[in-house]
Amino acid sequence: MLARTADSLYWMGRYIERADFVARILEATLRLAAIPTRGDGNADAVWASCLASAAEADAIPRPYTERAVREHLAFSTDNGSSIACCLTRARTNARSVRTALTVELWEAVNGAWNGLAEQGRPTRRDDFARFLEWVKTVTLSVEGATSRTMLRNDGYCFLRLGAAVERADNTARLLDVKYHLLLPEGERVGGQLDYFQWTTLLREVSALTAYRWVYRDNVKPWLVADLLVLNRQMPRSLASCQSSIVRYLDRLAEEYGRRGAAQRIAADRMRAFEGAGIDGIFQSGLHEYIQEFLAENHRLGRAITDQYLS
């Protein structure tokens, strides 16, 4: 496969995953912003955490308002990670490799892009919430078309590899932001607001039911972290994403008959999950652990680009 074709497929996977993630953090933030708390700066802090989760901290001037953050993350053409830009870029990449896609997958991506104009820029909160539901639906349609219609060849591997790398980055940043930034000053750790925020985070990654199945306990921060970091049965956990990355890179190595830096970095990172426990991670610092993971994920992304996409 030509490098430019692999690059388009890889980034198509990343942009679709990113659009879904941004829709989820906006949806969760709408819930959090509606909860009354002590302190006038709570709204600013909640929307600041939304921007930080999307890696857009300080992208717009303070004080942060719901309208400004919604506009920046959902519709801004100046923000390459906005939902509108992600769906547009995914469609641009898909169009450039149209012959590598099935009809169903192309129609799912193209339909998502066409639907942007029909959705418009809703200003009312309930209309905006429906827009976010639409985004989650169309990105799920793309993932379904990928899973059900694509040959399990190198093109499929690059698509899924891009989604896995993006998902790992998103989950890590989301967990880091909740653990460090979101609880307002004066609110009690383990209190009602803290419980609601962790529950909202689980809803954000479609993991609340999974949490109840696995732990059969009230929502507790260290158990949420365990689920989202180490549990390989949870599709959005760091360990599960890393396992997917290793699997697709190994299949590419078999396809092309050689291994490289990307496979070595991915395998080393997978071994780091072996025998890891959430108690040890918390003792060494969850924030430090996640920051190291993000740095390594970025390093892996560069290795994938150097090895296959350039």
Secondary structure, DSSP 4 states (H G I P E B T S, - for coil): --HHHHHHHHHHHHHHHHHHHHHHHHHHHHHHHTS--SSTTHHHHHHHHHHHHTT-TTSSPSSP-HHHHHIIIII-SS-TTSHHHHHHHHHHHHHHTGGGS-HHHHHHHHHHHHHHHHH----SHHHHHHHHHHHHHHHHHHHHHHHHHS-SSHHHHHHHHHHHHHHHHHHHHHHHHHHHT-SPTTPPTTSHHHHHHHHHHHHHTT-HHHHHHHH-S---HHHHHHHHHT-TTSTTSHHHHHHHHHHHHHHHHHHHT---HHHHHHHHHHHHHTT--HHHHHHH-HHHHHHHHHHHHHHHHHHHIIIII-
